[in-house]
């Protein structure tokens, strides 16, 4: 009788496959994703850093074109808007400016009300004093590169479809005007009672460092985020850059307003180390200087780290 019962159960499992297993355990089956490639990186980055967008200054026609491009990408990837549209209009900027905010709702009933925010700023400084006749500060590294990373990670999370916590993907405007886009959204989410678990920001990841680690985390000592990200990756990828503290980078990017509003681990990952890129806010910050191979590697290595934050049983990332 026991043998008959065993074979009957086995037959049911074989017949209905992964769907029955998922239903019986309450879990979702992990799906394969299309990895980021140098070609997919290049397609996004080349457009965002093109002369056509004229440096993506906040409030300009160029940043509006970039915003429409990101919206179309999110929509095609199955990423929903957080508000009634993808646009989050800034309340603290004198001209019309918007963040682009997309979401993937969590699948775990116990964790879906906790939010992981993945962000980068997509604005730059527009036009500057000409250098060799070129006045467009294209902002390829700063921060079309970080924007590309957020977009590709969002696509892969959406393809996987097994995120337990809810994930918010934000491309901020007016970062170059004093972090106004992130200040606005952090204050708005706080007022609306959104429960934010962690915030990870991407800034200037277009060229590699010549160091023993792939990237560094600002505010390294303020939380155990670097330690946990490395454990999720299964290798030491995130390191400590002393110059980041000396230059107060923790306070100079869009992670900081979320840290001050929510008192949560909120940090920026970066590969600009003050020795590997000489075109900050200059016309030389162009697509041709970016390294799509490095960026594709970086994004694919970051994916399991983000998934670790999104899918861990407990709130493992904590302030120190």
HELIX and SHEET records of a PDB file:
HELIX    1   1 UNK A    2  UNK A   25  1                                  24    
HELIX    2   2 UNK A   38  UNK A   48  1                                  11    
HELIX    3   3 UNK A   51  UNK A   53  5                                   3    
HELIX    4   4 UNK A   61  UNK A   76  1                                  16    
HELIX    5   5 UNK A  140  UNK A  144  3                                   5    
HELIX    6   6 UNK A  145  UNK A  160  1                                  16    
HELIX    7   7 UNK A  175  UNK A  177  5                                   3    
HELIX    8   8 UNK A  180  UNK A  191  1                                  12    
HELIX    9   9 UNK A  220  UNK A  222  5                                   3    
HELIX   10  10 UNK A  225  UNK A  233  1                                   9    
HELIX   11  11 UNK A  242  UNK A  246  1                                   5    
HELIX   12  12 UNK A  249  UNK A  251  5                                   3    
HELIX   13  13 UNK A  256  UNK A  262  1                                   7    
HELIX   14  14 UNK A  287  UNK A  289  5                                   3    
HELIX   15  15 UNK A  292  UNK A  311  1                                  20    
SHEET    1   A 3 UNK A  80  UNK A  81  0                                        
SHEET    2   A 3 UNK A  98  UNK A 104 -1                                        
SHEET    3   A 3 UNK A  87  UNK A  89 -1                                        
SHEET    1   B 8 UNK A  80  UNK A  81  0                                        
SHEET    2   B 8 UNK A  98  UNK A 104 -1                                        
SHEET    3   B 8 UNK A 166  UNK A 172 -1                                        
SHEET    4   B 8 UNK A 114  UNK A 121  1                                        
SHEET    5   B 8 UNK A 195  UNK A 203  1                                        
SHEET    6   B 8 UNK A 266  UNK A 270  1                                        
SHEET    7   B 8 UNK A 215  UNK A 217 -1                                        
SHEET    8   B 8 UNK A 238  UNK A 239  1                                        
SHEET    1   C 2 UNK A 127  UNK A 131  0                                        
SHEET    2   C 2 UNK A 134  UNK A 136 -1                                        
END                                                                             
